Amino acid sequence: MTSTDDDVLHVHPDRLLPADPGLRPIARELYDAVKDLPIISPHGHVPPQWLADDVPFADPTSLLITPDHYINRLLHASGVSLADLGVGQENFSAEQSRAAFRTLCENWKIYRGTPMKFWFESELADVFGIELAPSAATADRIYDRIAEAIATPEFRPRALYKTFNIEFIATTDDPADDLRHHQKLAADPTWDGKVAPTFRPDKYLEPATPAWNGLIDTLGEVSGVDTGTYAGWVAAMENRRAFFKDNGAVSSDHSHKDARAEKLDDAEAERLYARARVGQITPEEGDALRRDFVFQQARMASEDGLVMTLHPAVVRNHHTPTQETFGADVGADIPMSVEFARALQPMLSAFGTAPNFQLVLFTIDETVYSREVAPLAGFYPSVYVGAPWWFIDEAEAIRRYRRAVTGSAGFTRTSGFIDDTRAFLSIPARHDMNRRLDSGFLAELVADHRLTMDEALDTAHDLVVTQPRKAFKL
């Protein structure tokens, strides 16, 4: 089939750099200085088994569409069933995979102006060398080119890890996980990359949920600690955190409906824990105990040195029928407002100046960046402002982030970019987007004579490599 002009993928080398002709050359010089620096990814969701077993990618849809909530949710909003995209489908056929890819390409216009368009087109051009724009006419040709590529050794996960110049990547792992894939990588003399587990105990900190008691039984089994009491829960958590740290973990990750962390009196904590263990705790009591649990995680972090990351305030699984049909975490989460200053005061009063404690605060509520998060990071030596993530890891929000936090926190109190993704092939595109946008912001400061070019170049380098290493103790 002959290609037309409409079929050609237009990936401009200066995309996302400032349009102002006085700024663009400055931004281009800054971007050129950092575009080839290594990728540091201290928070993400790539399955460690992909790298441990060097699992070949099965097909273009299961690689690029099915696991990508960003892609799926807009298609769902446009009337496409998640089932037709492979979500929740164990036996998705080759015909269904191709049909799902066609559906994406036929609906490509819905991604105009979104970061998904930037990421996906960068993947096509930079990873696969494809110069075709997604459309109904090009869908099969793009699908076949990707399928042909991922069948080769150069597109296995380990080869791509090196091709992408990844220096460090962290996964997200359940406290009861045996971490066998991380151990396999650590023991493999042919592997020289760095893949770290991340301790994610959220489900074990929500005592009013139906699944909690079963999870706590499992926690007791894997830790060898009796979790029948609150003191036992604390000891079991300390045991598992130590196990994770022994296997290379550098951080723990926490997400609840609010940011509150506050210690209960020991007797009250034991009383509420006992009620939870027999299934009699109320939602209000569950919140109080959960906030104590989070406080205990902060206390443990101040002792074992794992960096604590906090990203609260998301309405999880907003659409009940979708959760019932496809399970949790398939793209139906919705951001909500959050408060940090009062919520974190008990935690930071206790640990905010402790020498071994570090806390990275993420939010999807942009209103708190300049009002709360940046001022907290501008005072507490333990606090860093996390990068825009999830719903706000897009161009305009990243620009707003720098404008909101820099005045109070500067650059040295920020985390560096976080890709927060399971979509492995999009990692370079996500980091590239951020490098371009930060270069544009720094170019403005140079043009305003607020930074010299040397200062801007040094800062651009720090934002890519120094800040993530510092914020996550790498």
TIDO-588269 format. One record per residue (C-alpha): residue in three letters; x, y, z; residue number from 1. Coordinates in steps of 0.001 Angstrom, whole numbers, plus 500000, padded with zeros to 6 digits. Example, Ala and Ser with C-alpha at 12.3 -4.5 7.8 and 13.67 -1.06 7.14 Angstrom:
<node 'ALA'; <512300; 495500; 507800>; 1>;
<node 'SER'; <513670; 498940; 507140>; 2>;
% end
This chain:
<node 'MET'; <500000; 500000; 500000>; 1>;
<node 'THR'; <501298; 503453; 499071>; 2>;
<node 'SER'; <501617; 506024; 501855>; 3>;
<node 'THR'; <500041; 509477; 501561>; 4>;
<node 'ASP'; <501061; 512711; 503257>; 5>;
<node 'ASP'; <498382; 512076; 505864>; 6>;
<node 'ASP'; <500065; 508787; 506734>; 7>;
<node 'VAL'; <503413; 510374; 507588>; 8>;
<node 'LEU'; <504302; 510681; 511267>; 9>;
<node 'HIS'; <505479; 514194; 512054>; 10>;
<node 'VAL'; <507841; 514087; 515052>; 11>;
<node 'HIS'; <509530; 517483; 515166>; 12>;
<node 'PRO'; <513004; 517606; 516762>; 13>;
<node 'ASP'; <512038; 520780; 518683>; 14>;
<node 'ARG'; <508692; 519490; 519961>; 15>;
<node 'LEU'; <507708; 520943; 523362>; 16>;
<node 'LEU'; <510545; 523479; 523292>; 17>;
<node 'PRO'; <509382; 527127; 523535>; 18>;
<node 'ALA'; <507896; 528589; 520378>; 19>;
<node 'ASP'; <509401; 532009; 521172>; 20>;
<node 'PRO'; <512330; 532417; 518722>; 21>;
<node 'GLY'; <514350; 534127; 521441>; 22>;
<node 'LEU'; <513928; 531185; 523832>; 23>;
<node 'ARG'; <514098; 528199; 521527>; 24>;
<node 'PRO'; <517873; 528271; 520840>; 25>;
<node 'ILE'; <518578; 528510; 524585>; 26>;
<node 'ALA'; <516187; 525657; 525345>; 27>;
<node 'ARG'; <517660; 523584; 522521>; 28>;
<node 'GLU'; <521176; 523984; 523920>; 29>;
<node 'LEU'; <519987; 522985; 527384>; 30>;
<node 'TYR'; <518052; 519998; 526043>; 31>;
<node 'ASP'; <520977; 518835; 523916>; 32>;
<node 'ALA'; <523114; 518807; 527065>; 33>;
<node 'VAL'; <520800; 516390; 528913>; 34>;
<node 'LYS'; <518884; 514381; 526305>; 35>;
<node 'ASP'; <521379; 511491; 526350>; 36>;
<node 'LEU'; <521903; 511308; 530107>; 37>;
<node 'PRO'; <520911; 508008; 531759>; 38>;
<node 'ILE'; <517345; 507349; 532877>; 39>;
<node 'ILE'; <516803; 507063; 536619>; 40>;
<node 'SER'; <513353; 505665; 537415>; 41>;
<node 'PRO'; <512881; 505348; 541200>; 42>;
<node 'HIS'; <509108; 504785; 541089>; 43>;
<node 'GLY'; <507369; 502602; 538510>; 44>;
<node 'HIS'; <505371; 499456; 537877>; 45>;
<node 'VAL'; <507317; 497394; 535349>; 46>;
<node 'PRO'; <507009; 493726; 536457>; 47>;
<node 'PRO'; <510432; 492507; 537627>; 48>;
<node 'GLN'; <509788; 489139; 535962>; 49>;
<node 'TRP'; <510091; 490799; 532557>; 50>;
<node 'LEU'; <513751; 491514; 533265>; 51>;
<node 'ALA'; <514507; 488489; 535429>; 52>;
<node 'ASP'; <513278; 486040; 532796>; 53>;
<node 'ASP'; <513864; 488347; 529808>; 54>;
<node 'VAL'; <510303; 487545; 528780>; 55>;
<node 'PRO'; <509625; 488242; 525055>; 56>;
<node 'PHE'; <506737; 490622; 524481>; 57>;
<node 'ALA'; <503812; 488684; 523081>; 58>;
<node 'ASP'; <502132; 491125; 520683>; 59>;
<node 'PRO'; <501753; 494868; 520083>; 60>;
<node 'THR'; <498446; 495177; 521918>; 61>;
<node 'SER'; <499461; 493430; 525131>; 62>;
<node 'LEU'; <502642; 495507; 525101>; 63>;
<node 'LEU'; <501334; 498965; 524229>; 64>;
<node 'ILE'; <497588; 499077; 524892>; 65>;
<node 'THR'; <496222; 496542; 527397>; 66>;
<node 'PRO'; <498399; 497540; 530389>; 67>;
<node 'ASP'; <498307; 501283; 529668>; 68>;
<node 'HIS'; <495538; 502938; 531690>; 69>;
<node 'TYR'; <496169; 506278; 530010>; 70>;
<node 'ILE'; <495422; 504823; 526584>; 71>;
<node 'ASN'; <492487; 502695; 527712>; 72>;
<node 'ARG'; <490534; 505260; 529696>; 73>;
<node 'LEU'; <490120; 507682; 526776>; 74>;
<node 'LEU'; <489074; 504864; 524464>; 75>;
<node 'HIS'; <486587; 503754; 527129>; 76>;
<node 'ALA'; <485290; 507336; 527343>; 77>;
<node 'SER'; <484783; 507169; 523572>; 78>;
<node 'GLY'; <482611; 504077; 523844>; 79>;
<node 'VAL'; <485142; 501250; 523489>; 80>;
<node 'SER'; <484783; 498311; 525879>; 81>;
<node 'LEU'; <487825; 497563; 528033>; 82>;
<node 'ALA'; <487312; 493901; 527182>; 83>;
<node 'ASP'; <487927; 494719; 523521>; 84>;
<node 'LEU'; <491311; 496138; 524542>; 85>;
<node 'GLY'; <492361; 492951; 526294>; 86>;
<node 'VAL'; <491692; 494149; 529841>; 87>;
<node 'GLY'; <490789; 491200; 532037>; 88>;
<node 'GLN'; <491044; 488778; 529115>; 89>;
<node 'GLU'; <493215; 485723; 529727>; 90>;
<node 'ASN'; <492901; 484237; 526244>; 91>;
<node 'PHE'; <493101; 487231; 523945>; 92>;
<node 'SER'; <493523; 485873; 520416>; 93>;
<node 'ALA'; <495785; 487185; 517669>; 94>;
<node 'GLU'; <492699; 488390; 515796>; 95>;
<node 'GLN'; <491446; 490245; 518876>; 96>;
<node 'SER'; <494879; 491777; 519424>; 97>;
<node 'ARG'; <494965; 493138; 515877>; 98>;
<node 'ALA'; <491388; 494401; 516168>; 99>;
<node 'ALA'; <492236; 496259; 519385>; 100>;
<node 'PHE'; <495208; 497910; 517707>; 101>;
<node 'ARG'; <492996; 498952; 514812>; 102>;
<node 'THR'; <490559; 500465; 517288>; 103>;
<node 'LEU'; <493344; 502585; 518786>; 104>;
<node 'CYS'; <494520; 503804; 515384>; 105>;
<node 'GLU'; <490986; 504496; 514135>; 106>;
<node 'ASN'; <490407; 506665; 517207>; 107>;
<node 'TRP'; <493799; 508371; 517189>; 108>;
<node 'LYS'; <492330; 511877; 517006>; 109>;
<node 'ILE'; <490998; 511567; 520587>; 110>;
<node 'TYR'; <494598; 511812; 521830>; 111>;
<node 'ARG'; <495346; 515173; 520240>; 112>;
<node 'GLY'; <496806; 517523; 522835>; 113>;
<node 'THR'; <497455; 514717; 525331>; 114>;
<node 'PRO'; <500756; 513308; 526576>; 115>;
<node 'MET'; <499690; 509922; 525208>; 116>;
<node 'LYS'; <500072; 511261; 521677>; 117>;
<node 'PHE'; <503592; 512495; 522436>; 118>;
<node 'TRP'; <504601; 509236; 524151>; 119>;
<node 'PHE'; <503107; 506872; 521587>; 120>;
<node 'GLU'; <504433; 508751; 518568>; 121>;
<node 'SER'; <507869; 508957; 520196>; 122>;
<node 'GLU'; <507762; 505191; 520724>; 123>;
<node 'LEU'; <506865; 504614; 517081>; 124>;
<node 'ALA'; <509597; 506919; 515768>; 125>;
<node 'ASP'; <512407; 506503; 518302>; 126>;
<node 'VAL'; <511997; 502882; 519423>; 127>;
<node 'PHE'; <510646; 501197; 516294>; 128>;
<node 'GLY'; <511782; 503591; 513547>; 129>;
<node 'ILE'; <508221; 503788; 512214>; 130>;
<node 'GLU'; <507320; 506875; 510184>; 131>;
<node 'LEU'; <503599; 506170; 509842>; 132>;
<node 'ALA'; <500980; 508141; 511774>; 133>;
<node 'PRO'; <498307; 505986; 513435>; 134>;
<node 'SER'; <495084; 505848; 511409>; 135>;
<node 'ALA'; <492594; 503338; 510085>; 136>;
<node 'ALA'; <494671; 503136; 506895>; 137>;
<node 'THR'; <498001; 502494; 508637>; 138>;
<node 'ALA'; <496931; 500324; 511596>; 139>;
<node 'ASP'; <497850; 496955; 510121>; 140>;
<node 'ARG'; <501176; 498158; 508752>; 141>;
<node 'ILE'; <502168; 499636; 512114>; 142>;
<node 'TYR'; <501003; 496496; 513917>; 143>;
<node 'ASP'; <503048; 494247; 511632>; 144>;
<node 'ARG'; <506184; 496390; 511981>; 145>;
<node 'ILE'; <505953; 496283; 515792>; 146>;
<node 'ALA'; <505186; 492545; 515829>; 147>;
<node 'GLU'; <508207; 491900; 513612>; 148>;
<node 'ALA'; <510467; 493991; 515850>; 149>;
<node 'ILE'; <509450; 492469; 519195>; 150>;
<node 'ALA'; <510159; 489001; 517859>; 151>;
<node 'THR'; <513868; 489862; 517636>; 152>;
<node 'PRO'; <516497; 489682; 520417>; 153>;
<node 'GLU'; <517052; 493453; 520214>; 154>;
<node 'PHE'; <513552; 494032; 521594>; 155>;
<node 'ARG'; <513698; 491711; 524568>; 156>;
<node 'PRO'; <513339; 493532; 527926>; 157>;
<node 'ARG'; <517010; 493282; 528923>; 158>;
<node 'ALA'; <518216; 494548; 525558>; 159>;
<node 'LEU'; <515792; 497477; 525730>; 160>;
<node 'TYR'; <516944; 498284; 529271>; 161>;
<node 'LYS'; <520400; 498894; 527808>; 162>;
<node 'THR'; <519136; 500582; 524640>; 163>;
<node 'PHE'; <517098; 503005; 526751>; 164>;
<node 'ASN'; <520197; 503794; 528849>; 165>;
<node 'ILE'; <518402; 503014; 532105>; 166>;
<node 'GLU'; <520691; 503391; 535101>; 167>;
<node 'PHE'; <518194; 502411; 537804>; 168>;
<node 'ILE'; <514582; 501277; 537892>; 169>;
<node 'ALA'; <512337; 500459; 540841>; 170>;
<node 'THR'; <509312; 498170; 540763>; 171>;
<node 'THR'; <506310; 498206; 543124>; 172>;
<node 'ASP'; <505877; 495128; 545310>; 173>;
<node 'ASP'; <503560; 493638; 547913>; 174>;
<node 'PRO'; <505007; 493261; 551442>; 175>;
<node 'ALA'; <504369; 489501; 551289>; 176>;
<node 'ASP'; <506224; 489094; 547971>; 177>;
<node 'ASP'; <509167; 486691; 548110>; 178>;
<node 'LEU'; <511095; 488971; 545693>; 179>;
<node 'ARG'; <512383; 485937; 543817>; 180>;
<node 'HIS'; <512639; 487857; 540542>; 181>;
<node 'HIS'; <514808; 490519; 542159>; 182>;
<node 'GLN'; <516932; 487801; 543746>; 183>;
<node 'LYS'; <517308; 486082; 540378>; 184>;
<node 'LEU'; <518564; 489311; 538827>; 185>;
<node 'ALA'; <520955; 489940; 541713>; 186>;
<node 'ALA'; <522403; 486438; 541356>; 187>;
<node 'ASP'; <522744; 486578; 537554>; 188>;
<node 'PRO'; <526388; 487263; 536546>; 189>;
<node 'THR'; <525242; 488259; 533053>; 190>;
<node 'TRP'; <523040; 491093; 534393>; 191>;
<node 'ASP'; <524612; 494404; 535395>; 192>;
<node 'GLY'; <521516; 496598; 535594>; 193>;
<node 'LYS'; <519890; 497903; 538774>; 194>;
<node 'VAL'; <516310; 496871; 539549>; 195>;
<node 'ALA'; <515066; 497531; 543086>; 196>;
<node 'PRO'; <511836; 496471; 544794>; 197>;
<node 'THR'; <509607; 499059; 546475>; 198>;
<node 'PHE'; <507708; 498295; 549676>; 199>;
<node 'ARG'; <503982; 499034; 549019>; 200>;
<node 'PRO'; <501939; 498192; 552155>; 201>;
<node 'ASP'; <498706; 500119; 551446>; 202>;
<node 'LYS'; <496335; 497153; 551680>; 203>;
<node 'TYR'; <497852; 496118; 555001>; 204>;
<node 'LEU'; <497192; 499586; 556449>; 205>;
<node 'GLU'; <493415; 499697; 555798>; 206>;
<node 'PRO'; <491847; 497743; 558695>; 207>;
<node 'ALA'; <488217; 498516; 557810>; 208>;
<node 'THR'; <488379; 496795; 554408>; 209>;
<node 'PRO'; <487001; 493257; 553908>; 210>;
<node 'ALA'; <490305; 491782; 552726>; 211>;
<node 'TRP'; <492418; 493150; 555572>; 212>;
<node 'ASN'; <492278; 490229; 558009>; 213>;
<node 'GLY'; <493323; 487721; 555378>; 214>;
<node 'LEU'; <496213; 489950; 554377>; 215>;
<node 'ILE'; <497352; 490270; 557980>; 216>;
<node 'ASP'; <497274; 486482; 558348>; 217>;
<node 'THR'; <499521; 486250; 555287>; 218>;
<node 'LEU'; <501789; 488938; 556718>; 219>;
<node 'GLY'; <502196; 486840; 559846>; 220>;
<node 'GLU'; <502995; 483731; 557815>; 221>;
<node 'VAL'; <505696; 485316; 555642>; 222>;
<node 'SER'; <507302; 487233; 558509>; 223>;
<node 'GLY'; <507107; 484423; 561070>; 224>;
<node 'VAL'; <505564; 486870; 563539>; 225>;
<node 'ASP'; <502268; 486467; 565380>; 226>;
<node 'THR'; <500044; 489245; 563995>; 227>;
<node 'GLY'; <497255; 488656; 566490>; 228>;
<node 'THR'; <498146; 491891; 568291>; 229>;
<node 'TYR'; <499005; 495422; 567277>; 230>;
<node 'ALA'; <502541; 494929; 568576>; 231>;
<node 'GLY'; <502764; 491839; 566372>; 232>;
<node 'TRP'; <501654; 493846; 563335>; 233>;
<node 'VAL'; <504408; 496382; 564028>; 234>;
<node 'ALA'; <507028; 493653; 564388>; 235>;
<node 'ALA'; <505866; 491909; 561199>; 236>;
<node 'MET'; <506084; 495155; 559239>; 237>;
<node 'GLU'; <509575; 495816; 560547>; 238>;
<node 'ASN'; <510536; 492287; 559522>; 239>;
<node 'ARG'; <509268; 492706; 555951>; 240>;
<node 'ARG'; <510799; 496148; 555515>; 241>;
<node 'ALA'; <514155; 494688; 556562>; 242>;
<node 'PHE'; <513695; 491855; 554043>; 243>;
<node 'PHE'; <512982; 494358; 551274>; 244>;
<node 'LYS'; <515963; 496497; 552220>; 245>;
<node 'ASP'; <518199; 493414; 552234>; 246>;
<node 'ASN'; <516999; 492797; 548668>; 247>;
<node 'GLY'; <517863; 496281; 547438>; 248>;
<node 'ALA'; <514771; 498375; 548222>; 249>;
<node 'VAL'; <515369; 502096; 548633>; 250>;
<node 'SER'; <511820; 503304; 549317>; 251>;
<node 'SER'; <508320; 502548; 550520>; 252>;
<node 'ASP'; <505225; 503801; 548702>; 253>;
<node 'HIS'; <501934; 504885; 550293>; 254>;
<node 'SER'; <498583; 506020; 548902>; 255>;
<node 'HIS'; <495460; 506553; 551011>; 256>;
<node 'LYS'; <492436; 508818; 550846>; 257>;
<node 'ASP'; <494137; 511479; 552970>; 258>;
<node 'ALA'; <497660; 512366; 554070>; 259>;
<node 'ARG'; <497064; 512197; 557829>; 260>;
<node 'ALA'; <499631; 510303; 559896>; 261>;
<node 'GLU'; <499115; 510460; 563658>; 262>;
<node 'LYS'; <500100; 508174; 566513>; 263>;
<node 'LEU'; <497436; 506711; 568773>; 264>;
<node 'ASP'; <497923; 505975; 572431>; 265>;
<node 'ASP'; <499312; 502419; 572674>; 266>;
<node 'ALA'; <496272; 501112; 574543>; 267>;
<node 'GLU'; <493877; 502664; 572012>; 268>;
<node 'ALA'; <495872; 501233; 569120>; 269>;
<node 'GLU'; <495692; 497751; 570670>; 270>;
<node 'ARG'; <491941; 498155; 571279>; 271>;
<node 'LEU'; <491186; 499196; 567716>; 272>;
<node 'TYR'; <493471; 496529; 566311>; 273>;
<node 'ALA'; <491647; 493862; 568325>; 274>;
<node 'ARG'; <488311; 495128; 566966>; 275>;
<node 'ALA'; <489679; 495016; 563443>; 276>;
<node 'ARG'; <490913; 491448; 563855>; 277>;
<node 'VAL'; <487387; 490273; 564684>; 278>;
<node 'GLY'; <485826; 492366; 561932>; 279>;
<node 'GLN'; <484070; 494834; 564231>; 280>;
<node 'ILE'; <485955; 498057; 563509>; 281>;
<node 'THR'; <483922; 500999; 562169>; 282>;
<node 'PRO'; <485029; 503061; 559140>; 283>;
<node 'GLU'; <485868; 505984; 561441>; 284>;
<node 'GLU'; <487903; 503743; 563743>; 285>;
<node 'GLY'; <489545; 502233; 560675>; 286>;
<node 'ASP'; <490687; 505675; 559538>; 287>;
<node 'ALA'; <492153; 506412; 562972>; 288>;
<node 'LEU'; <494053; 503123; 563046>; 289>;
<node 'ARG'; <495213; 503536; 559454>; 290>;
<node 'ARG'; <496640; 506962; 560280>; 291>;
<node 'ASP'; <498506; 505386; 563183>; 292>;
<node 'PHE'; <499786; 502658; 560853>; 293>;
<node 'VAL'; <501121; 505324; 558448>; 294>;
<node 'PHE'; <502773; 507106; 561376>; 295>;
<node 'GLN'; <504443; 503819; 562320>; 296>;
<node 'GLN'; <505700; 503451; 558734>; 297>;
<node 'ALA'; <507271; 506905; 559066>; 298>;
<node 'ARG'; <508850; 505930; 562355>; 299>;
<node 'MET'; <510261; 502779; 560737>; 300>;
<node 'ALA'; <511540; 504861; 557811>; 301>;
<node 'SER'; <513393; 507129; 560223>; 302>;
<node 'GLU'; <515140; 504030; 561567>; 303>;
<node 'ASP'; <515733; 501807; 558521>; 304>;
<node 'GLY'; <516356; 504664; 556079>; 305>;
<node 'LEU'; <513882; 503642; 553370>; 306>;
<node 'VAL'; <512656; 506802; 551643>; 307>;
<node 'MET'; <508914; 507306; 552247>; 308>;
<node 'THR'; <506843; 508397; 549264>; 309>;
<node 'LEU'; <503295; 509587; 549810>; 310>;
<node 'HIS'; <500659; 510190; 547109>; 311>;
<node 'PRO'; <497207; 510430; 548708>; 312>;
<node 'ALA'; <493739; 511528; 547634>; 313>;
<node 'VAL'; <492483; 509470; 544719>; 314>;
<node 'VAL'; <488980; 508028; 544492>; 315>;
<node 'ARG'; <489884; 504483; 543551>; 316>;
<node 'ASN'; <487742; 502392; 541182>; 317>;
<node 'HIS'; <485184; 505185; 540752>; 318>;
<node 'HIS'; <482898; 503116; 538494>; 319>;
<node 'THR'; <481615; 500148; 540487>; 320>;
<node 'PRO'; <480456; 498041; 537490>; 321>;
<node 'THR'; <483913; 498335; 535925>; 322>;
<node 'GLN'; <485542; 497172; 539141>; 323>;
<node 'GLU'; <483107; 494267; 539425>; 324>;
<node 'THR'; <483789; 493188; 535847>; 325>;
<node 'PHE'; <487504; 493890; 535412>; 326>;
<node 'GLY'; <488839; 494245; 538952>; 327>;
<node 'ALA'; <490725; 497108; 540562>; 328>;
<node 'ASP'; <493202; 499490; 538972>; 329>;
<node 'VAL'; <492083; 499476; 535348>; 330>;
<node 'GLY'; <491934; 503245; 534831>; 331>;
<node 'ALA'; <488757; 504258; 536675>; 332>;
<node 'ASP'; <490531; 506262; 539392>; 333>;
<node 'ILE'; <489685; 509954; 539806>; 334>;
<node 'PRO'; <491748; 512625; 541630>; 335>;
<node 'MET'; <490332; 514570; 544582>; 336>;
<node 'SER'; <491453; 517471; 546753>; 337>;
<node 'VAL'; <493968; 516931; 549552>; 338>;
<node 'GLU'; <495412; 518797; 552538>; 339>;
<node 'PHE'; <499030; 518326; 553644>; 340>;
<node 'ALA'; <500072; 521015; 556129>; 341>;
<node 'ARG'; <497923; 520018; 559107>; 342>;
<node 'ALA'; <497744; 516353; 558100>; 343>;
<node 'LEU'; <501516; 515902; 558156>; 344>;
<node 'GLN'; <502258; 518022; 561221>; 345>;
<node 'PRO'; <502272; 515082; 563704>; 346>;
<node 'MET'; <504584; 513052; 561454>; 347>;
<node 'LEU'; <506942; 515910; 560667>; 348>;
<node 'SER'; <507021; 517108; 564267>; 349>;
<node 'ALA'; <508256; 513639; 565182>; 350>;
<node 'PHE'; <510560; 512865; 562254>; 351>;
<node 'GLY'; <510848; 515915; 559989>; 352>;
<node 'THR'; <514359; 516776; 561163>; 353>;
<node 'ALA'; <515497; 513212; 561879>; 354>;
<node 'PRO'; <518781; 512657; 559991>; 355>;
<node 'ASN'; <517721; 509317; 558462>; 356>;
<node 'PHE'; <514184; 510314; 557377>; 357>;
<node 'GLN'; <513254; 511382; 553837>; 358>;
<node 'LEU'; <509729; 511991; 552547>; 359>;
<node 'VAL'; <508755; 512651; 548922>; 360>;
<node 'LEU'; <505294; 514206; 548560>; 361>;
<node 'PHE'; <503357; 513642; 545349>; 362>;
<node 'THR'; <499964; 515078; 544553>; 363>;
<node 'ILE'; <497408; 515214; 541775>; 364>;
<node 'ASP'; <495835; 518263; 543434>; 365>;
<node 'GLU'; <497857; 521085; 541873>; 366>;
<node 'THR'; <496368; 523670; 544251>; 367>;
<node 'VAL'; <498627; 522473; 547070>; 368>;
<node 'TYR'; <501954; 522818; 545240>; 369>;
<node 'SER'; <502625; 526458; 546039>; 370>;
<node 'ARG'; <500402; 526646; 549117>; 371>;
<node 'GLU'; <501613; 523609; 551075>; 372>;
<node 'VAL'; <503992; 521142; 549459>; 373>;
<node 'ALA'; <506719; 523534; 548274>; 374>;
<node 'PRO'; <506736; 525488; 551581>; 375>;
<node 'LEU'; <507038; 522193; 553494>; 376>;
<node 'ALA'; <510015; 521179; 551341>; 377>;
<node 'GLY'; <511405; 524691; 551772>; 378>;
<node 'PHE'; <511665; 524206; 555526>; 379>;
<node 'TYR'; <512016; 520515; 556381>; 380>;
<node 'PRO'; <515337; 518930; 555375>; 381>;
<node 'SER'; <513541; 515607; 555026>; 382>;
<node 'VAL'; <510860; 516708; 552527>; 383>;
<node 'TYR'; <511084; 516749; 548725>; 384>;
<node 'VAL'; <508463; 517918; 546252>; 385>;
<node 'GLY'; <507562; 514979; 544042>; 386>;
<node 'ALA'; <507303; 515464; 540286>; 387>;
<node 'PRO'; <503942; 515754; 538516>; 388>;
<node 'TRP'; <502609; 512245; 538094>; 389>;
<node 'TRP'; <499621; 510211; 537013>; 390>;
<node 'PHE'; <496955; 512634; 535766>; 391>;
<node 'ILE'; <499295; 515618; 535699>; 392>;
<node 'ASP'; <502421; 514203; 534066>; 393>;
<node 'GLU'; <501556; 516163; 530912>; 394>;
<node 'ALA'; <503080; 519196; 529281>; 395>;
<node 'GLU'; <501070; 522071; 530719>; 396>;
<node 'ALA'; <500960; 520583; 534220>; 397>;
<node 'ILE'; <504725; 520053; 534225>; 398>;
<node 'ARG'; <505197; 523687; 533271>; 399>;
<node 'ARG'; <502766; 524769; 536009>; 400>;
<node 'TYR'; <504640; 522602; 538516>; 401>;
<node 'ARG'; <507950; 524393; 537963>; 402>;
<node 'ARG'; <506276; 527798; 538210>; 403>;
<node 'ALA'; <504430; 526776; 541385>; 404>;
<node 'VAL'; <507240; 525200; 543389>; 405>;
<node 'THR'; <510486; 526864; 542325>; 406>;
<node 'GLY'; <509955; 530123; 544180>; 407>;
<node 'SER'; <509556; 528372; 547558>; 408>;
<node 'ALA'; <511569; 525189; 547130>; 409>;
<node 'GLY'; <514028; 525953; 544360>; 410>;
<node 'PHE'; <515282; 523043; 542296>; 411>;
<node 'THR'; <517270; 521176; 544947>; 412>;
<node 'ARG'; <514180; 520272; 546998>; 413>;
<node 'THR'; <512472; 518453; 544111>; 414>;
<node 'SER'; <512550; 514755; 543304>; 415>;
<node 'GLY'; <513580; 514585; 539684>; 416>;
<node 'PHE'; <511211; 513054; 537136>; 417>;
<node 'ILE'; <509088; 510008; 538030>; 418>;
<node 'ASP'; <507591; 507998; 535156>; 419>;
<node 'ASP'; <505265; 505901; 537371>; 420>;
<node 'THR'; <504455; 503460; 534576>; 421>;
<node 'ARG'; <504033; 499818; 533639>; 422>;
<node 'ALA'; <504283; 500753; 529946>; 423>;
<node 'PHE'; <507977; 499855; 529625>; 424>;
<node 'LEU'; <508471; 501165; 526100>; 425>;
<node 'SER'; <507084; 504580; 527029>; 426>;
<node 'ILE'; <509715; 505215; 529726>; 427>;
<node 'PRO'; <512224; 506987; 527436>; 428>;
<node 'ALA'; <509458; 509121; 525901>; 429>;
<node 'ARG'; <508165; 510170; 529325>; 430>;
<node 'HIS'; <511621; 511200; 530534>; 431>;
<node 'ASP'; <512311; 512937; 527226>; 432>;
<node 'MET'; <509111; 514988; 527551>; 433>;
<node 'ASN'; <510152; 516189; 530992>; 434>;
<node 'ARG'; <513696; 517045; 529876>; 435>;
<node 'ARG'; <512320; 519158; 527035>; 436>;
<node 'LEU'; <509882; 520995; 529307>; 437>;
<node 'ASP'; <512436; 521645; 532045>; 438>;
<node 'SER'; <514813; 522953; 529381>; 439>;
<node 'GLY'; <512114; 525376; 528287>; 440>;
<node 'PHE'; <511543; 526587; 531833>; 441>;
<node 'LEU'; <515257; 527099; 532434>; 442>;
<node 'ALA'; <515549; 528939; 529109>; 443>;
<node 'GLU'; <513047; 531485; 530383>; 444>;
<node 'LEU'; <515154; 532071; 533493>; 445>;
<node 'VAL'; <518228; 532583; 531324>; 446>;
<node 'ALA'; <516391; 534992; 529037>; 447>;
<node 'ASP'; <515128; 536908; 532096>; 448>;
<node 'HIS'; <518739; 537115; 533349>; 449>;
<node 'ARG'; <517741; 535215; 536493>; 450>;
<node 'LEU'; <520227; 532433; 535673>; 451>;
<node 'THR'; <523424; 532435; 533690>; 452>;
<node 'MET'; <523707; 529826; 530967>; 453>;
<node 'ASP'; <526273; 527941; 533026>; 454>;
<node 'GLU'; <523881; 527872; 535987>; 455>;
<node 'ALA'; <521052; 526650; 533757>; 456>;
<node 'LEU'; <523200; 523885; 532262>; 457>;
<node 'ASP'; <524251; 522757; 535719>; 458>;
<node 'THR'; <520632; 522802; 536925>; 459>;
<node 'ALA'; <519393; 520871; 533884>; 460>;
<node 'HIS'; <521931; 518142; 534658>; 461>;
<node 'ASP'; <520927; 518093; 538333>; 462>;
<node 'LEU'; <517237; 517714; 537531>; 463>;
<node 'VAL'; <517917; 514624; 535430>; 464>;
<node 'VAL'; <520437; 512759; 537580>; 465>;
<node 'THR'; <521422; 514517; 540816>; 466>;
<node 'GLN'; <517952; 515114; 542236>; 467>;
<node 'PRO'; <516536; 511584; 541845>; 468>;
<node 'ARG'; <519752; 510139; 543282>; 469>;
<node 'LYS'; <519529; 512513; 546236>; 470>;
<node 'ALA'; <515787; 512253; 546889>; 471>;
<node 'PHE'; <515866; 508439; 546784>; 472>;
<node 'LYS'; <519270; 507945; 548398>; 473>;
<node 'LEU'; <520675; 506146; 545354>; 474>;
% end
